Every structure is written in C-alpha cells, then in structure tokens.
Amino acid sequence: MLLAIFLKGMISTALALSSLNPFLSFWFSLFSALFSFLIIFVYFIWFHTFIGQTLGKMLLGIKVTDIGGKRASLLRIVFRTFGYSLSFTFFFLGFFWAAFDRKKQGWHDKLAGTVVLEA
C-alpha cells in the first residue's frame, strides 16, 4: 500500500511538471489512476487469496476466511475487494458497521460471504 502511494506521488510530480502539455497531462493522469487501482487491487487480492492476510492483518493477528472458517476463494476475495468501494462510499459506514454487527462483518464481508477471524 505504501509503495502504491509512493509511486502515485512520483507520477503526480511528473504530471505537475508536464502540466504545460495537455496531451501528456491527460496520459499521466490516466496512467496514474489505473496504476494506483491495479497495485491496490492486486495487493488485496493476492494477499487475501494466497495467504489469507494482508501485511496489516498479519501485524494484528487476524485473517480473512469464508463463513465456514476455510480459506476464502478467489471469487469471494474479488467481491470483497470490490466491496471496499461500497464500504467507503457512505463515509466509511460499511467499515463501522462491523463494530455493531453480530458476526463483526463489514458491508464488504457481507457482500462476499467472508469474516475476519483471529489468526
């Protein structure tokens, strides 16, 4: 995640320097947005699918599983990752929802049929 933020910052700097050329500015903006989306999306999908945890979840000692406690499938993780945007959309309410939910699931977990458990 930090790598994506750093790289996006580097690209944004290049974009600012290219602001004199509208053609380059458009392509830098497009590349920056696509690259950021791709890095973040791949990060979450790869770590959750193959390890069950992102680096942050490893530090907290938690992991993502399906409802039955087994490793979540690739399809579930893809839905969960897309579900993050839903959870972000309404002032992070989808994440806060987990604090009050009986199963401690955020909106993205409910969408994908996943839960977060202690590792």
N, C-alpha and C positions, 0 to 999 in steps of 0.2 A: 504494500500500500504506500509506504514511504517512497519507494522507488518510482511509482507512478506519479506521485505528487512532485517529486524532484524533476522527473523528465518533463512533466507538463509545464513546470516552471521554466525549464530551459527552452521549451518550444514557445512558450508565451513571450520570453525575452526575444527570441528570433522573430516572432510575429511583430513585436513592437518595433524592432529595427527595420522590418520590411513594410511598415505602415505607409511608406511613401509610394509603394507599388500595390495598387488594389488587387491585381491578379495574384501576386504572391501572398498577400494578406488573406484572401479567400482560401487558398490551398493550405496555408499554415493553420488557419482556424479549423478547417475540416479535418486535417491530419491530426491535430491536437485533440479534438473531440473524439475521433474514432480510436486513436491510440489509448487515450485515457480509459475509455469504455472497455476496450479489449483487454488491457492489462488488469483492470479491476475485476472484470467478469471472469477472466481465466484464472486469476488468483483464487477467487472464492470457489469456483467450480473445481479446480484441480485439488486444492487442499481438502475441501469437504468430501469430494468423491473418493480420493485415494487414501487420505489419512483420517478423515472424519473431523478434523480440526484445522482452523487457521492458526497462524503463529500466536495471535492474541488469545485464542481459546486454549492453546497449549499452556500459556502462562497462567490462565485462570483455572486450568484443570477441568475443562468442560469439553464436550464433543457433541456433534450433531448425529442423530440416528433417526430411523423411521419410528413410527408409533410403537412397533414391537420391540424396539431396542437393538435391532440389527442395523448393519451399515446401510445408509441410505443409497438408493440407486442414483445413477447419473441423471435420469429424468427428474427425480424428486429434487435433486440439488439444483438443476437448471430452473425449475419452477420456484424454488426457494430464492435463488439469486435474483430472478425477475421480480419476485415478491418484495424484495427490499425496496424497490421503487414505490410500490404501493404503501409500504410502511413509512417511507419518508414523506410521501405526498401531503399528508394531513398533519403537519407539524410534529412528526415523529410519533404520532399516536399509536401506530402499529407496533412500535417497539415498547412503548409504555404499557400497552395492553397486556403484555406478558406478566407484568407485576401483579395484575389483578385476576388473571386467568387461572382457573383451577389446575390446568396442566402446564402453566407457565409458557404458553405458546404465543408468539407474536403473530401478526397477520400473515407474515411470510411463512411461518411454520404451519399455520392452519391451511394455507393455500397448498403447500407441498406435502402435508401429512408427515411432518418431521417434528422432533422435540430435541431440546438441548438437555443433556444429562451430564452428571459428573463423570469424568474420565476414569 
